[in-house]
């Protein structure tokens, strides 16, 4: 009888961990769309989806730099500004961030684990 209890306890620990709580897998982040748009002329845009995806896809939390890295370097004449907008999904839900000023010293925090911006 005690051997069965020990065996059952070992199985529970194997699947649930030492706390006995079944751990759920964390949803992973997927960049759906990333756009950089000139502030003065909304027709001037750059698709930054591939660059943002390279940085963030597959993680549950991501700190995405939103500077010229998203557009492979400066793309507007000096003095003009742009804004970044990002759509991403986590576990089947889609979230949007932005527009935020494109800035080489700024980041967007994208999180699946505790999405407080729903």
Secondary structure, 3 states (H helix, E strand, C coil): CHHHHHHHHHHHHHHHCCCCCCCCCCCCEEEEEEEEEECCCCCCEEECHHHHHHHHCCCCEEEEECCHHHHCCCCCCCCCCEEEEEEEEECCEEEEEEEEECCCCCEEEEECCCCCCC
